[in-house]
Amino acid sequence: MMIGLAASAAGVVAACDGGAKKAGGAKKASACADLSGLTPADIKVREQLAYVEASKVEGKNCANCGLFKAAKPCGSCTVIKGPIAEKGYCTAWAPKAA
């Protein structure tokens, strides 16, 4: 079970790094990729809602989501625990109230 959990956590971290790269082609960790304080259940919610640090859905990102709470370098979300990138996205995205 621990191996599966570690693999799941690694998958979330890999999915959240936004593809940032250091010189020489090595990937660098995003400021919003630290999931060390999350429980396995918290990580599972992130996975179930398909959270990524770089939205590929036009016009939808965490910065324009009604569930997002802005902060620097990473915000937070009322649905997903842990650091949330402004440019991120998940399937719980909801428009901000007018």
N, C-alpha and C positions, 0 to 999 in steps of 0.2 A: 504494500500500500504506500509506503514512504517513497518508493521509487516513482510510482505513478503520480503522486502529489508533487514531487520535485520536478518531474517532467512537465506537469501542467503549469506550475509556476514559471518554469523556464520558458514555456511557450508564450505565456502572457507577457513576460518581460521582453522576449524577442519581438512579439507583435507590437509592443508599445514603444519601441525605440525610434520609430519614425524614420528609420533608415539613415540616421545621422552617421557620418563617417569622419574619422580622423585622417590626417595626412598619412599616406602610405596604404590607404584602403581598409584599415581596421575600423570596425564600428566602435563608436563611443557611446556610453550610456547616456540617455536623456535625463535631464533634471527631474522629469516626472516618472521615471521608471523604477524608483525604489519602492518595492512592495514588501519590504522586510517587516513592517509592522502589521501586516494583514493576516487574518486567520485563513485557513483553507476554505472556509465558507465564503469569506469576502472575495477571495480569488475566483471561486466558482461563479459568483454573481458576475464578476467582470467578464469571465469567459462566456457565460450564458447570454449576456447582453452584447457580446462581440465588440467590447471596447478596444479602440485603437487610438494611438496618439495623433495620427494624421488622417483626417476624414477624406474619403474618396467619394462622398455623396455631395454633389453640387448643392451649395446653398445651406448645408446643414453641418454645423460643427458645435462643439461645446460652448464656445463664446456666444452663440446665438440661441442656445437652449435655455428654456425656462427652469431647468433643474440645476444649472451650473452656478457656482458661487466663485466669482473671479478673485484671484490672488496671484502674486508673483513669487516664485517662478511657476508654481502650479496651483490651480484652483482645486475646488472640491465639488462634489455632486450630492444631491439629496438621495440618490438611488444607489450609487456606486461608492464604496469606501475607497480611500487611498488617493494618491495624487492624480489630478486630471489636467490634461493639457488643453489650452484654449482651442487649439486646432484639432482636437480629438473628436471622436464620434462613437456613439453606441446606439443600439436599437431602441433605447428608451427615450431618444431625442424627442423633445416637445417644444413647440414654438414659445417664445417669451410672450407673456401677457401684454396686450396692447395698452 
